[in-house]
Every structure is written in structure tokens, then in C-alpha cells.
Amino acid sequence: GYLIAIALGMTQVVALYVAVALTFSSTIIIVKLLSDKREVDTLHGRIAIGFLIVQDIVVVLVMIGLTALGEAGDAAGLGWEAIEVVLKGSLFIATIGLLMRYVLTPLLHQLARSPELLVLFAIAWAVALGAAGVHLGFSKEVGAFLAGVSLASTPYREVIGARLVSLRDFLLLFFFIDLGAGLELATLGAQVVPAVLLSLFVLMGNPLIVMVILGAMGYRKRTGFLAGLTVAQISEFSLILGALGLSLGHIDAETMGLITLVGLITISASTYMILYSHPLYERISPWLSVFERKRAYREEALNRNTQESNYDVILFGLGRFGAGIEKELLQRGHHVLGVDFDPDLVRRHERHGYAVCYGDAEDPEFLATLPLGQVCCVLSSVPDMRVNLVLLHSLREHGYNGTIAVTAHTSRDTERLQDAGANQVLIPYSAAAAEAVDKLFGEGKQCQMQSPQ
């Protein structure tokens, strides 16, 4: 990014700001998209969120450094300013750490009796630390980020996160409004070509870099591709960084408009790339083998159970419904190989002695590693229509002739899955309701009133 900016005629300082802005990706947008696709707990989702958090930590440190640079009058004052920033930052973090240890968790235990109070406190806590960040000479974003980190360390992180989803999505609307308002329409024409070039670099270059790194680390090309797509846009922190550079006089309004335009292009384009990541991968996967080692040892470690040869059932999905099916099949003497895309769930089942492996039902290349030739039944407990349709298609492509059972929520989905080749379609709630009625009224049982004693 720096070299492209230099080639476009920017000065070294401006090119450095642009390059750094292109480096960071939007955590809030990626988390929302992965949540909507239910891929937060997948391997590529966890990898993506991991390096997005690292990026956020780095950009916060960069912003603190720039703040110190802006407050220093000269080179001599920069050293003292840096020491002061380090001291204030250390004191700020230490204070938050003490509050997390001795105040925050016990207080949340009391507030958790009312979900509304829990949400109100989370918002007030973020506002308070944001204000403290501004007062200490940092920024409100730094304070709010530390507030999120502190809340994430409590036992109520999932509850707070779930309750704040609607507020997050609502405030995201204003982020895009501010993004559009930051464009200078008068200078837009001169910025289109640089913005397109830089956007292409972000949309294609960033995913390629991630794929190279993950491939070298021993991950499969599919994991690298899906994780790489999540960095194909710039971050909201990139705009904050640009605004900070503008206030310090390091960049001008035209450069800020350029960064904003790149943000609009990359966020818009990458959203559809992520939403249609699986079909996109199927189309270009033959050309991605260069990004995968001959032996993807990182994921093979999670799939060692696929090498055994005594299975008669393969079960996709080890959630509550799938785990119940697995337990019942094992009690009846079947040899079951469980498959799930959540690495933590895979390890948990392994600790309990089950034969499980990591994998995705939507990955046709993964299906080729399974012992399909020996099992009599492939069962999916995942009630997702798209996932099950892809699984049915892939199994037929691999020539599987055994029984295929999938899961659906409605009778309409059942008909569509049967038309696609499913031999059996399970409807969990209907089956549970029928079993409950049988237990209450089956086998000649009569409904009788109990006489008072």
C-alpha cells in the first residue's frame, strides 16, 4: 500500500498514513457478517476474529503514539510526552484491571438479576471509560475499547453481547451515514482512480497475504480463503486514524476523502464477497492449491479419527440434537464418526471418548477425506437448508449410495430436501412432540383426573 501511494505521487508521510489505514480491517462489520452466517465458531471465523482483535490493539497503540506526537511541541518534548503517555496509559490500564478483579464481576453478579440493568451498566461503563480516555489525553475510542475488553472478562459477556446486538446494528447505521458525509464531492472526481487502485489492492491483496500466511502455517486452502475474505476492507479505526492525522496536520482533507472513499468501496464489495464466500470458493478452488501445503498438518491434527475404518454412521453437527443422536446410536451398538466445525466442541467430545473430527459439511474437499465407502448412513443434524442442500449435492458427486438423513424445521423444507435426494428428513420439534404425546397417552393410557385425598 505504501509503494502504491508513493507511485500515485503522495509524500512519504501521507503515503504512510494511507498504508496504515489500508492495513486494518473492520471488526464490527466482520463480526456481524459472521454472526449472521453462524460462522463465528468455525475455524476460519475464530482465526479471523483473532487477528482482527490484534489489529484493533495495534491501532489503539498507534493512536496513542500519534496523540503523544501531536501534543509534543518539538523533538525534545516528544520524549517527555512519550513517558507521560506511558505512565498515564499504565495507570489507566492498572486501574481498570483492579476494578475488573475486585469490583466489576461482583457488581455484575448483583445487576444480573435484571437484564435491563445489566445492559444499561454496560453502556454506562463504555461511556465512562470513553470519557476517561478523552480526559487522559487519549481518545474515546481507546477508552471504549478497554471497556469492551474488561466486560469480556466477566461471566456475563455472552448475555451482554446478545443484548447489545440490536443496539450495535442500529449504531452501525450512523457509522455509514458519517462515512458518506465525510466525502468531499467537489474533489471526488480526482480521487476515483487512486481510490479504485487502492481498493483493488485491499480487496485482492489483503486476502492473498492471509492465504499465504495460513498456508505456510499448515492450514488448508479453504480455511485460508474464507479467513482471507474477512480482511478485504478497511476498518472504522482507519477513518479515526485518518481524522487524527488530519487534526495533527499530517494529511489534508483530500487524503481523508480518499481514505473514506476506499472505505465505502471496500466495505460494500467485501460484504458481498463474504456473504457469497462458499459459492465463490467453489468456483475458484482449483486455482488455490498453490496456497496449501501438500500436508495441511494443522487441520489433520483435528481429523485423525477419519483414518480409522470401522464406522457405519457419519454424523454432521454435534449440538444438542446431534449429541443426543450420537449418544443413542452408540448405545445401540453403532460406530459413529461425529463431524463439527467448532474446534472447541470437537475437543470436548474427544475428551469424553467420542470419535470426532473437525470439518464443514459445505466443504466438498473435506468429504473426500471421510470413509464414505464403508458407512451405511450419513446423517446431518444441522437444520440449515443451504448446508444440507450442499451436503446432498456433494455426497452424490462423490458417488455415495448409502442412506442420507438430514434435518429440517418445516414440512416445506422437508419436501425440498427430499426432492434434492434425501432419504430421510428429521424434524426435531415434531419428533419430540410426538414422543411426548406417546409417553402421556400412548399404549392405551387414558387421561384421568386425580381424586382429591
Residue pairs with C-beta under 8 A, 6 or more apart in sequence:
1 18
1 19
1 22
1 23
1 198
1 201
1 202
1 205
2 15
2 16
2 18
2 19
4 197
4 198
4 201
5 14
5 15
5 18
5 19
5 198
6 12
6 15
8 194
8 197
10 18
10 255
13 250
13 251
14 250
14 251
14 252
14 255
17 241
17 242
17 245
17 250
17 251
17 255
17 259
18 198
18 255
18 258
18 259
20 62
20 238
20 241
21 234
21 238
21 239
21 241
21 242
21 259
21 262
22 198
22 201
22 202
22 206
22 234
22 238
22 262
23 55
23 238
24 55
24 56
24 58
24 59
24 234
24 235
24 237
24 238
24 241
25 52
25 55
25 206
25 230
25 231
25 232
25 233
25 234
25 235
26 233
26 234
26 235
26 236
26 267
27 49
27 52
27 53
27 55
27 56
27 235
28 168
28 172
28 175
28 236
29 172
29 233
29 267
29 271
30 48
30 49
30 52
30 230
30 274
31 40
31 49
31 52
32 168
32 169
32 172
33 271
33 274
33 275
34 40
34 45
34 48
34 49
34 230
34 274
35 165
37 274
37 275
38 384
39 45
39 226
40 46
40 49
41 341
41 342
41 344
41 345
42 226
42 341
42 342
42 360
43 219
43 223
43 299
43 341
43 343
43 358
44 222
44 223
44 226
44 227
44 230
46 343
47 214
47 219
47 223
47 227
48 227
48 230
48 231
51 210
51 231
52 230
52 231
55 235
55 237
56 145
56 235
56 237
59 235
59 237
59 238
59 241
60 141
60 142
60 145
60 237
62 241
63 138
63 139
63 141
63 142
63 237
63 240
63 241
63 244
64 85
64 89
64 138
64 142
65 82
65 85
66 241
66 244
66 245
66 248
67 85
67 137
67 138
67 139
67 244
68 78
68 81
68 82
68 84
68 85
69 78
69 81
69 248
70 244
70 247
70 248
71 81
71 137
72 78
72 80
72 81
72 82
85 137
88 136
88 137
88 138
89 136
89 138
92 132
92 133
92 136
92 138
92 146
93 146
96 129
96 146
96 150
99 150
100 150
100 153
100 154
104 150
104 151
104 153
104 154
105 154
105 155
107 121
108 118
108 121
108 154
108 155
108 156
111 117
111 118
111 121
112 118
112 156
112 159
115 159
115 163
118 156
118 159
118 160
118 163
119 160
119 163
119 164
122 151
122 160
122 163
122 164
123 164
123 167
125 147
125 150
125 151
126 143
126 144
126 147
126 148
127 144
128 147
129 143
129 144
129 146
129 147
129 150
130 140
130 141
130 143
130 144
130 147
131 140
131 143
132 143
133 139
133 140
133 141
133 142
133 143
133 144
133 146
134 140
134 143
139 240
139 244
141 237
141 240
151 157
151 160
154 160
175 236
179 239
179 260
179 263
179 264
179 267
180 264
182 239
182 256
182 257
182 260
183 257
183 260
183 261
183 264
184 253
184 254
184 257
187 253
187 254
187 257
188 257
188 261
190 254
191 254
191 257
191 258
191 261
192 261
194 258
195 258
195 261
195 262
195 265
196 265
198 258
198 262
199 262
199 265
199 266
199 269
202 232
202 233
202 234
202 262
202 266
203 232
203 233
203 266
203 269
203 270
203 273
204 232
206 228
206 231
206 232
207 225
207 228
207 229
207 231
207 232
208 228
209 228
210 224
210 227
210 228
210 231
211 221
211 224
211 225
211 228
211 288
211 291
212 291
213 224
214 223
214 224
214 227
214 228
214 291
215 221
215 224
215 291
215 292
215 293
216 293
217 298
218 293
218 295
218 296
218 297
218 298
218 299
219 292
219 296
219 298
219 299
220 292
220 296
220 299
220 365
221 285
221 288
221 289
221 291
221 292
222 281
222 285
222 360
222 363
222 365
222 366
223 299
224 288
224 291
224 292
225 277
225 281
225 285
225 288
225 291
226 277
226 281
229 270
229 273
229 274
229 277
229 280
230 274
232 266
232 269
232 270
232 273
232 274
233 263
233 266
233 267
233 269
233 270
233 271
234 259
234 262
234 263
234 266
234 267
238 259
238 263
239 259
239 260
239 263
242 251
242 255
242 256
242 259
242 260
243 256
245 251
245 255
245 256
246 252
246 253
246 255
246 256
273 280
278 362
278 390
281 288
282 364
285 365
299 358
302 343
302 346
302 357
302 358
303 357
303 358
303 359
303 369
304 357
305 337
305 355
305 356
305 357
306 337
306 357
306 369
306 370
306 371
308 337
308 355
308 371
309 371
309 374
310 335
311 335
311 336
311 337
311 355
311 371
311 374
311 375
312 334
312 335
312 336
312 374
312 375
312 376
312 377
313 329
313 334
313 335
313 336
313 337
313 375
313 376
313 377
313 378
313 379
314 336
314 337
314 339
314 370
314 371
314 372
314 375
314 377
314 378
314 379
315 322
315 325
315 326
315 329
315 336
315 337
315 338
315 339
315 379
315 380
315 381
316 322
316 339
316 340
316 359
316 361
316 378
316 379
316 380
316 381
316 382
316 391
317 339
317 340
317 361
317 380
317 381
317 382
317 407
318 326
318 338
318 339
318 340
318 342
318 345
318 346
318 349
318 356
318 381
319 340
319 345
319 381
319 382
321 381
321 383
321 407
321 428
322 338
322 340
322 381
322 382
323 349
325 379
325 381
326 336
326 338
326 354
329 336
330 336
330 354
335 355
336 354
336 355
337 355
337 356
337 357
337 370
337 371
337 375
338 349
338 354
338 355
338 356
338 357
339 356
339 357
339 358
339 359
339 361
339 370
340 346
340 349
340 356
340 358
340 359
341 358
341 359
341 360
341 361
343 358
346 356
346 357
346 358
349 356
350 356
359 366
359 369
359 370
360 366
361 380
361 382
361 387
361 388
361 390
361 391
362 386
362 387
362 390
362 391
364 390
364 394
364 397
364 398
367 391
367 394
367 395
367 398
368 398
372 378
372 395
372 398
372 400
372 402
375 402
376 402
376 403
377 402
377 403
377 404
377 405
378 391
378 395
378 400
378 402
378 403
378 404
378 405
379 404
379 405
379 406
380 387
380 388
380 391
380 405
380 406
380 407
381 407
381 426
382 388
382 406
382 407
383 407
383 408
383 409
383 428
385 408
385 413
385 416
385 417
388 406
388 407
388 408
388 417
388 420
388 422
389 416
389 417
389 420
391 406
392 404
392 406
392 417
392 420
392 421
392 422
393 420
395 404
395 421
396 421
403 423
403 424
404 421
404 422
404 423
404 424
405 422
405 423
405 424
405 425
405 426
406 417
406 422
406 424
406 425
406 426
407 425
407 426
407 427
407 428
408 414
408 417
408 425
408 426
408 427
409 427
409 429
410 427
411 427
413 425
414 425
414 427
417 425
418 425
440 447
441 447
